[in-house]
Amino acid sequence: MPDLLPFAGIEFEPRQGLKYHAAFEVETLIAKAKDELAPGDPESFKAFLLAVMVGLRRKEIDLLEWDSFLWDSGVIRVQTTQHFDAKTEESLGDVAVDSELLELFRGYHARATGAFVIESLTQPKSGISYSHYRCQEVFDRLIAWLRQNGVKGNKPLHTLRKEFGSQVCAVHGVHAASRQLRHADIAITNMFYTDARKRALTGLGHLLKSDDKVVLLPQSQRGPNRTGYSPALGGS
């Protein structure tokens, strides 16, 4: 080894915080999408819901087929198909979804003209080395709408997935969020997708409440014990 080692004296940069913190109100965003996207652009609305309420990735949305809806079980199954293959085995699996969302997609399914959930004139391509999305035009419209409505950053569509994970984590904990996001390791969920919106309280505050049968007297009325307390009227 040389006397002067490579990179000697160079310090590591501080690790950047990767926790997700919402910059928008998801309830307001969903309500606005229902009013603005659903009537005139149902394909963008479907893609929006699959990202923010199911947590699907862009490729998963692009190639999702109606066979993935297990209506009776209340889940959407991310599975290998003729056109879709996940990067990792862990990415495959079932995502539990709200019954109201399933009911809405039942209506879309009844009017579907093909096997794919998001309708597009572009056909999927197999065996290519670059990213190709059959729903690119749908994604472009949706991303433009998201940026107009406060979802910033380089990947607004992926931000919806992060919001999904954050919502599940806040209500059901990090383990449930990891399962719903289909992460290979819970450490990934802890690193990126946990946003503790609920305050972690001890619940011991009730011990500080005063006895309802005791009232605080003014200074001038305090007795010899000078405690300032006297039994409440009617008390024993």
Buried (B, 14 or more C-beta within 10 A) or exposed (E): EEEEEEEEEEEEEEEEEEEBEBEBEBEEBBEBBBEBBBEEBBBBBBBBBBBBBBBBBBBBBBBBBEEBBEEEEBBBBBBEBEBBEBEEEBBBBBBEBEEEBBEBBEEBEEEEEEEBBBBBEEEBEEEEEEEBBBBBBBBEBBBEBBEEBEBEEEEBBEBBBBBBBBBBBBEEEBEBBBBBBBBEEBEEBBBBBBBEEEEEEEEEEEEEEEEEEEBEEEEEEBEEEEEBBBEEEEEE
